[in-house]
């Protein structure tokens, strides 16, 4: 028995109870057997059908193969007979050669037909020319269309018929010149009838129809070419000026003849040093004929171009712009001739370019000349000379040499380093005369290249001339500052062999004057650079530079490398916004230069401060040697300033008298604040915390400190010194608290003299009028009562909270609890 049958029965009959299902099991097996038989029969039928179809397909393939072999043999036989060859391979080669010759013959026939068509159209045009000009234009337009359609076919065929295309193009051009010459002759006859080029207002009524016909025909001849040009890429349109309209080309011929007569050869008006003669003559022509062009030509242009794409180009739709465009070729030839005759005479070339820039500006401002589009500025004749004729580098070198010569003459004059007190406001920092003149020179340089149309030329001018002079002047100021530092150092004084008087001058007001020259010049030019960065001209230049730097492929090869541009202008050039959206807004063309001047200004200001603080500390040394503060009697402390302080007060007077006239309000306050801090530190450490004070000694110290504050306030502004000396003043107030029961004494008011300082009541000394200690210690001594020395001592030394409360009652904000304890320890009454 089959093993699978045995397994099946073992699975279904596992117990005696399973024998009861034997009938159903047999029925199920029979059903499955029937289904399997049906499937087997179906598979046999399908196999039989597939086998029959396969045999039929094989028979068909065999029949087709026999038919193909029969046909191939017939073809070979015929090919051998036709080509008279012995083998089929030779027959195929001969047959292919015959077909190639037939193809060439067919192409040649097509060429002949095309040439025949061209000749017929040309002959038809020539036949109609002079009889019916409108009819003559029709075959010409067909020829022109034929040429335009052949050019893309020629490119697709990889230049298969260059000679044919060139011949047809030459024929069309020859025909166009013939038509143009005929139409131009007719227009010249009309112009002679109206006495052109005399100044006219409009065309006579009797000639209006003839005028409109002749002008219209020339324009219709050129119109298809203008349309084809407008369909070209916008990049090409932006780089090429629009062509001259044919009617205006005819109109300017007599003007060109007159121009050539006056400005060629040995005529007195033809002078290399007077290019303004022919430029002004051209402006006169425009002004003279502007009315006629507007009245006679503008209506015709508007009529012909209405609804056309050409209506958006001013050089076509605006008659005056078209007239100016017609005069420019004459000027370009003259400018190229004059520039070539300068022969290295840079002054003549520079003068020529300045006059051309002025001429371009006049056309743009007076006549709103923008031939391409009102939104696209005209590059001007200056661009033609500098770029197309290649004179930019020569002109740049000449302008740079002139600027450098002018710069050297400015900085080498005897009065160059003097401070100019009249050029700025009284409360502004005073620059040197050379800083003002250098800034004026640089503004003049900006005016020289501001009208240039080329971005690369503007940037070259900016970097090679303007920023170069800024860098030279910065180096000069930096060298002056370094020389001062070298001469004021101990080693420098020894190496330079300076006398005591010369050393005193370097340390005194004269030395301060040298520092203020550097500070004032750096501050003035830093502010000028900040103003320049906000100028619309430099903002546009910066925006264009950023755009080109971020798209590296658009940076012109005429510019320096990106790294050099970043070093000269700003490190932000070409930077990709990394999250700071205001990065471009905050940056500017003069970032690097302004930063250099800013560093120089900050450094020179710090040296001014250091010089002042050093000299003031030296002047306070005698004052620090006073040792009689504890033994000073009330009679001796009569309210006058200590004699040992006179030299320091005179020094402050000299310094701040000079600085008050030289520095602006803000830098003067910054310097005075630092000086006050230095004085405060010196007196705090060297006097207040070093000696013990009696009541009279503390009062004398208060008089001296307030005299210093009053002397500084006189030149800086009321209250400025007290802000810088506040900690010291509070310490003096605390150490000067009177002993309870002392008679309150009012010190003399400030007199403004050498020793006088306006004093308020010496107080912070309070007399409690007999109130006991408990009364004061509780809630603050009561209203209108002042705190005495012992009351303050008890609160300050009790704990930190009581000390802070006492300082608040006394109005002392700068002193800490430890400072208050240290200061109170200096009173002799509390020494025990």
Secondary structure, 3 states (H helix, E strand, C coil): CCHHHHHHHHHHCCCHHHHHHHHHHHHHHHHHHHHHHHHHHHHHHHHHHHHHHHHHHHHHHHHHHHHHHHHHHHHHHHHHHHHCCCCHHHHHHHHHHHHHHHHHHHHHHHHHHHHHHHHHHHHHHHHHCCCCHHHHHHHHHHHHHHHHHHHHHHHHCCCCCHHHHHHHHHHHHHHHHHHHHHHHHHHHHHHHHCCCCCCCCCCCHHHHHHHHHHHHHHHHHHHHHHHHHHCCCHHHHHHCCCCCCHHHHHHCHHHHHHHHHHCCCCCCCCCCCCCHHHHHHHHHHHHHHHHHHHHHHHHHHHHHHCCCHHHHCHHHHCHHHHHHHHHHHHHHHHHHHHHHHHCCCHHHHHHHHHHHHHHHHHHHHHCCCCCCECCECCCHHHHHHHHHCCCHHHHHHHHHHHHHHHHHHHHCCCCCCCECCCCCCCCCCCCEHHHHHHHHHHHHHHHHHCCCCCHHHHHHHHHHHHHHHHHHHHHHHHHHHHHHHHHHCHHHHHHHCCCHHHHHHHHCHHHHHHHHHHHHHHHHHHHHHHHHHCCHHHHHHHHHHHHHHHCHHHCCCCCCCHHHHHHHCCCCCCCCCCCCCCHHHHCCCCHHHHHHHHHHHHHHHHHHHHHHHHHHHHHCHHHHCCCCCCCCCCCCCCCCCCHHHHHHHHHHHHHHHHHHHHCCHHHHHHHHHHHHHHHHHHHHHHHHCCCCECHHHHHHHHHHHHHHHHHHHHHHCCCHHHHHCHHHHHHHHHHCCCCCCCCCCCCCCCCCCCCCCCCCCCCCCCCCCCCCHHHHHHHCCCCCCCCCHHHHHHHHHHCHHHHHHHHHHHCCCCCCHHHHHHHHCCEHHHCC
